């Protein structure tokens, strides 16, 4: 299951994680985000215990979105050791995201 990352918990849950982290930046009104959302949830289940998977609602968490320069959504950032290790902008098939995550494990 995907966690809900916020401006308040982002540093603790993402930047301080000892596991790779996928962060899906999304919004309720974004059509492509609704396509990617279920894929992110599936990846969260598939990689439970191996990686941290979560989402940031850009409308409710403008600080985090601005900090990482999110201009287009969905944007998925891949973190390892508190640093951005990879990035995907736009809706893509599940295997594209899985391949990027597996490279960080």
C-alpha positions as CSV (number, residue, x, y, z in Angstrom):
1,X,0.0,0.0,0.0
2,X,1.2,3.5,-0.8
3,X,1.9,5.9,2.0
4,X,0.7,9.5,2.1
5,X,3.7,11.8,2.1
6,X,3.1,15.4,3.3
7,X,5.2,18.5,3.7
8,X,5.3,17.5,7.4
9,X,6.5,13.9,7.1
10,X,8.5,14.0,3.8
11,X,12.0,14.4,5.3
12,X,11.4,11.6,7.9
13,X,9.7,9.1,5.6
14,X,11.6,9.7,2.3
15,X,14.9,11.5,2.9
16,X,15.9,9.5,6.0
17,X,14.7,6.1,4.7
18,X,17.2,3.3,4.6
19,X,15.3,1.7,1.7
20,X,14.8,3.0,-1.8
21,X,11.7,5.3,-2.0
22,X,9.2,5.9,-4.9
23,X,7.3,9.2,-4.6
24,X,4.3,9.8,-6.9
25,X,3.5,13.5,-7.2
26,X,-0.2,13.7,-8.2
27,X,-3.5,15.6,-7.9
28,X,-7.1,14.6,-7.8
29,X,-8.0,16.5,-10.9
30,X,-5.2,15.0,-13.0
31,X,-6.4,12.3,-15.5
32,X,-3.0,10.6,-16.1
33,X,-2.4,10.6,-12.3
34,X,-5.5,8.4,-11.9
35,X,-4.0,6.0,-14.4
36,X,-0.7,5.8,-12.5
37,X,-2.2,5.7,-9.0
38,X,-3.3,2.0,-9.1
39,X,0.1,1.0,-10.5
40,X,1.9,2.8,-7.7
41,X,-0.4,1.0,-5.2
42,X,0.5,-2.4,-6.8
43,X,4.2,-1.6,-6.7
44,X,3.8,-0.8,-3.0
45,X,2.4,-4.3,-2.4
46,X,4.9,-6.0,-4.6
47,X,7.9,-4.4,-2.9
48,X,6.6,-4.3,0.7
49,X,9.6,-4.6,3.0
50,X,12.1,-3.9,0.2
51,X,11.1,-0.3,-0.7
52,X,9.0,2.5,0.5
53,X,6.2,3.6,-1.8
54,X,4.1,6.7,-1.4
55,X,2.3,9.7,-2.9
56,X,2.3,13.5,-2.5
57,X,-0.9,15.4,-3.3
58,X,0.7,18.5,-4.9
59,X,-2.3,20.7,-4.1
60,X,-2.1,19.9,-0.4
61,X,1.7,19.9,-0.1
62,X,3.0,22.8,-2.1
63,X,6.2,23.0,-0.1
64,X,7.5,19.6,-1.1
65,X,6.4,20.0,-4.7
66,X,8.2,23.3,-5.0
67,X,11.3,21.9,-3.2
68,X,11.7,19.3,-6.0
69,X,10.6,21.6,-8.9
70,X,7.5,19.5,-9.7
71,X,5.9,21.3,-12.7
72,X,4.2,18.4,-14.5
73,X,2.2,15.6,-12.9
74,X,2.3,12.7,-12.6
75,X,6.0,12.9,-11.7
76,X,7.6,10.0,-10.0
77,X,10.8,10.5,-8.2
78,X,13.0,7.6,-7.1
79,X,15.1,8.2,-4.0
80,X,18.1,6.3,-2.6
81,X,20.0,7.4,0.5
82,X,18.0,10.6,0.6
83,X,19.0,11.7,-2.9
84,X,17.0,11.6,-6.2
85,X,18.3,8.6,-8.1
86,X,15.9,8.6,-11.0
87,X,12.8,10.3,-12.3
88,X,9.8,9.6,-14.5
89,X,7.4,12.2,-15.8
90,X,4.0,11.2,-17.3
91,X,2.0,8.0,-17.3
92,X,4.0,4.9,-18.1
93,X,3.4,1.1,-17.9
94,X,4.1,-0.6,-14.6
95,X,7.2,-2.5,-15.9
96,X,9.0,0.9,-16.6
97,X,8.6,1.9,-12.9
98,X,9.5,-1.6,-11.6
99,X,12.7,-1.6,-13.7
100,X,13.8,1.8,-12.3
101,X,13.0,0.6,-8.7
102,X,14.8,-2.7,-9.1
103,X,18.0,-0.8,-10.3
104,X,18.1,0.8,-6.8
105,X,17.6,-2.4,-4.7
